[in-house]
């Protein structure tokens, strides 16, 4: 994920500053990160990447299990965090490179990013996209002040998917992975797209605003090193309703105190059965 101009990190995750001076707007991804339980998917993945490391370093693990168990344990606990951070950093680099390429801005392509960018070029070529004509916006901030949230749309693009190959305006979110199939998506991706689709306005590079364009279809463009796939998502009003529920839940959690005072009982005589009780340290 890239860093939009008005996005900022807080103790409760990403929020957007309102350029008009209103209250900060919680980010769409922050809402979903707070409200969607991903433990079911993340726990098996964490076990998998840790086991893969152990198998690849089995002789070292066997030796250190006897001579250096404490340090080895700490290292094993850290493996899935490091893998996830590396993947997140790569995803950010890919998003940034895609944005610059779509906007015809100069940028340097690293060896790690190049295969993913090549898949984006293939996708655009297969659909006959003329970047100058068919790309409506890239990495554009979308605002919904009335509901109090904002987010960044990766791509708004015209594709010939209508009847008789008429052009339709798509809202597309890029997803990258080094391991998952290009056809796989998560349910919350639908809520993310619906939240952006039904925003009230978009923020242009010069800080002026325009009404949110009328999006006709929405999907996830999965970019992989050797493949890609556009997966259409049913990001309609029902998905937006579900997102609004997640929004209420997330804001409640962000505002809730981290601790509450304990309730002390009024002074009472100690019951006889407790008088000889000794506290054991």
N, C-alpha and C positions, 0 to 999 in steps of 0.2 A: 504494500500500500504506500502511495506517495504522500507527501505532506502538502495539502492545499494551503493557500495563502492565509486563510483565517482559522485554520484548525490549530488547536493547541492541546497539549497533554495536561491532564489534571489528575488529582488523586483518585478520581472516579472514572478515569478513562478519557477518551477524546471528546472535546466539545468544540464548537465553532463560535467564534466571536461574531456578533451581528454587526456588519459594517454600518448599519443605521443607528447603532448605539443601544439596541434593545438587549434583553436578557440573552445570555449565552444559549446556544442551541445544541442539544446532545446529538452526537453523531449516530447515524443509522447503524453502523457496525458496532458501536459501543452498546447500543440498545440490545442487539442480538447477542453480543458476547456476554452481557449481564443476564439475559433472560433465557437463553437456550442452553440446556444442559448437554455438553459435548463429551461428558465423561465416558459414555458408552462407546464412543468411537476412539477417543484419545487414549484410554487406558490400554486396550489391546495393541494399538499402534506403538505406544511407549514400550510395552513388553517386547514387541517384535523387534524394534530397532536395537534394544538393549541386548537381546539374545543374539542378534546378528553380529554385534560387536564381540560378544563373548565367544561365539563360534570362530570368528576370524582371529581372535587373540587367545585361543584356548590354552596354549602352552604357558603364556604369560599369566593368565588368570589362575591356572593350576598352581604355579609357583608362588604367586603373590597371595593366594588364599591361605597359604601357610606362613609366609614371611611378612606380609604387609596387608593384612586383611582390612584394617580400618581405613587406610587410604584407598584401597581398591574399592571398598564399599561406597565411599564418597564419589569416586570416579564413575562407578556404574550408575549411581543415582543421577548424575549430571548428564549422562549421554543423551537422553531423549530431549533434554532442554537445549543442548548444543545443536542437535540436528534440527530442531524446530526453529531456532534462531537463524541458523544458516539458510533454511528454506524460506523463512520470512524475508531475510535480506535479499535473497535472490528474487523473490516475488516483487519486492519494491523496485529493484533494478530493472526488471522486465517491464513493469508498469511505466516507469520513467522513460525507458527507451521507446516503448510503444507510443507514448504521448508525444515525444519529440519527433519520432518518425512521422506520425500522422499530421503533425503541425508543420512539417517540413523544416524543422529547426535542426541545426548541427548538433551532433552528439557522438560520443565514442561508444563503440560496441565491444563489450568484453567477450572472451571466449565462451563464458558460461551463458551469457544472454543471447548470443547470436543464433543458436538453434531455435529458440522460442520466437524470436523476431522473424526468423525465416518462415515459421508456421503462420504467423500473422499475415505476412506478405502472401503466402499461398492462399489463405482464406480469402483475402481481398481479391486476389487474381481469379479464383474459382467463381466468385460471385460477380465478376466484371465491374468491380468498384473503381471508380475514378476518385481518388482521394480529394482532389480539389472540388469536385462536383457533389459527391455523395456523402462526405463526412460533415454532419451538421455541427458536432462539437466533440471535443475530447477533453477528459479530465475537467469537467465543468461542475461547479458547486451548485447544488439544488437546495432550496430553502422552503421550510414550512413553518412560518412563524406562529401561526395560530395553534398548531399542535406542539411547537417547541422543539423541532428537530431539523437537522440538515445532513447532507451527505454529498459525496462526489460521484458523479456518473463517469464511468470509464469512456464510454463511447455512445454517441447518438449518430446513427448512420442509416441512409436510405438503401434498402435492399429490394431486389425485384421478386418479392414473395407474394404479391397480391394476385388477384385473378387476372389472367392474361399477362402475367409477369409485370404488373404495375408496381411501382415503387411504394414501399411502406417504410415508415419511420420506426426503426428499432432502437430500443434501449438495451445496451449490451454491457455486461460486467465481465472483465477478464478474470479467469482463475488459472493459477499455475500450480503444477506439482511435478515432482520427479518420479513419483511412484504410482499415483492413482490413474485409472483408465480415463481417457479423454471423454468418455460417455457418462462418467459419474458426476452427480451433483448432490448437494445437501438440501433438505426441505427448506431451511432458512434462507437459501438463496432466493426463493420465490418472494419471501417477505422483504428482503433487501431491495429487490427490483421494484416491488409494488410501492415501497416507501418512497423511492426516488421518483417513480412514475407519477405519483399523485402529489408531488410537491407543488407549491403555489408559484414559485418563480425560480429563475436561474440567475446566477451572478456572473456577469461577463468579466473578461480580463481587466477592463478599465473601471471596474467596480459599479457600473451601471447594471440595472436589472431589467429583465424581460419576463413575461409570463412563461411558465413551463410549457414547452411545446407539447402538442397532443401526440402522445406515444401510441402507436398502433400495435406493436408487438414487443416482447421482451425476452431476453435469453442470456444464457451464460456461454461465453466463448472460452472453452477449455484449451489452453495452450500447453503443449507438451514438447519435449525436445525433438520427438520424431513424429508427432501427429497433432491434430487439432480436431475439435468438434464444436459446432454451434448447437446448444441444447435449448429449445424453446421452453420457457417457464410460464405457468398460468398465473401471472402476476396481476390479477384482477382485484376487484373491490373486496372480495372475501379475504384475499391474502393481506390487503391493506388493513382490514379490520383486525386480523390476527396480529399484525405488526403494532397496531395502536394499543392492543392489550399488552404486548411485550413492552411498549413504551411506558405505559403506566407503571408496570412492574419495575422496570429499570430505574425510573425516576424515584420511586418509593425507596428502593435499595440505596440509591445515591444520597438520599436525604436522611435516611435512618441513622440514628446515632450508633456508634460502635459498642457502647456499653450503657447499662442502666444501673441506677443505685439499688443496692440490695435493701429489702424491706426488713427492718429490725423489729423484733417482737418487743412489746412493753416489758418493763422490769417485772419479773415474777419470781417467787421463791423457787429454789432448786428442788425438784421432786426428791423425796427421800431415797428412792431407788438409785439416784444418780450421785448421792453425796459422797460415796466411797469410790467413785469412778476416777481412775487415773488416766490421763492422756498419754498415749504411747507415741514417742517421737518417730 
